[in-house]
Amino acid sequence: MKRIFVTLLLLLFWARGYLAAPMTVRVLTYNIHHGEGRDSQFDLPRLADVMKSVQPDLVALQEVDRGTDRASGVDQLAELERLMNMHGTFGKTIDYQGGSYGVAVLSRWPVLSVENRPLPSSPDREARTALTVQMRAGEGGPLLQ
């Protein structure tokens, strides 16, 4: 399947007008190719190790399978949430092989709201979506969207 491109727009604004010190947020985007590595092996722990190596606060994932035959029925987002010890949310793009295929976000912080919108496309092309998530970075920290 063709790659799904996700635009992750990160807007920072201060809930209380300011923070005492600037905050760094590490954002990673990763096309996991439905869990299959370049060696044709399905290995979610290996993918999680790669992601953990950069210590991300947010991870935008593309080509995520949930319960598909191709992924042997595995909910890849749930497994990556567990392996990464992060909160996750899924944006379904299409039904695929008995499950769902789409994009996802993993976050160090709990997700406050989610919106998944279809993007314009032609009938002969794979559908695309824009997944928007909102969370608060830490106790009283900035709102991230």
N, C-alpha and C positions, 0 to 999 in steps of 0.2 A: 504494500500500500504506500501511497505517496505520503510524504512527511506532512504533518500538521504543524503549521506555524502559529505560534501564540504570541500575541503582543502583551507583554506584561508592563503595565503602566504603574509605576510606583510613585504615589503622591504622598508627601509628608506634610502634615500640618499639625500644629500644636493644639491639643485639646484645651489646655489652660493658657494658651498664648505664648508659652516659652518652655524650654527645658533648661535646667541648670547647666548641662553640658551637652555638646553635640553627641548624637548617637550614630554609630555605624551599623548599617544593615547589609549583610551579605546575601546577595541574590544569585542563584544559580538557575540556569535553564538547561534542560537535558532531554534530548529525544532518546527514550529508552528502547525504541524499535520493538515494542511489545515484549520486552524482556529478553530479546535474543541478542547475544553479543556478536561481534564480527567473526567469531569462530563458530557461529551457528548454534551455540549452547545457550539454553535458557538458564540464567543464573542471577536471580534477584539479589542474593546476598553480595555477590560481586559488584553489582550496580550500586547497592547501598554503601559498600566500602569506598567506592570511587566518590560518591557524593559526600560521605562523611569526611573524606580527606580534606575538603575545603571548608568545613565547618559552616555550612550555610544556615541562614535564618529562614529563608524562603527558597523553595525549589519549584520552578515551573516545569512540569513534565509534559512531554508530547508522546503520542502513540502508546497509550496505556490501555491494556485489556482488563476487563472485569468479567470473569466467568466464561470466557470464550473457549471453544474447542482448541484453538491454536495454543492457548495458555493452560491447557489441561484443566480448565475450570477454575483456575486460581484467580482470586480477586487481587490483582497486582497492587492496587492502591492500598488495600488493607495490609498486605504483606510489607510493603515499603513503609507504611506508617509504623508498623511494629519494629521493623529492622532499624529505622531511623529515629524512633522514639519522637515522632513529630505528629502534628495534627494534619489531616488530609481532607481534601474535598475534590470531587470529580465533576467534570463537565462532559456529559455524553455527547458525542458527535453523531454516531450511527449505531444501529443494532448490527452485530457482527457475530457470526458463527455461534449462535446460541447465547450470546452475552452482549456486552457493550464495549465500544471502542471510543476513546476520546482523549481529553487532556485532563490534567490534575494539578493541584498545588499542594505542596507540603509546607507546613509552617511550624516554626518553633512555638508560636503563640496560638491560642485557640481562635478559631475563625468565628467572626461575629455575624457575617452575612455572605451570601453567595448569589451570584446571578450568572447564568449561562445563556448566552444569546446566540442564535444562529447568525452566521454571516452570509451575505449574498453570494450565491454561486449558481453556476449553470448546471442543468440536469446531467451533463456528461462528465462532471467533475465531482471529486469527493467533497462531501460537506465539510464545512469549517465552523467552529464556534469561537466566541470570545468569552472566556471565563474570568469573571471579576470577583475577587474575594476581598473582604475587609476584616482587619484584626487590629488589636491594640498591642503595640510593642511594649510589653512589660506593664507593671503596675503604674498607672497614671502616665504612661508613655504616649508617644505620638500614635495617631490613628494611621494605619497603612491601608492603602487601597490599591 
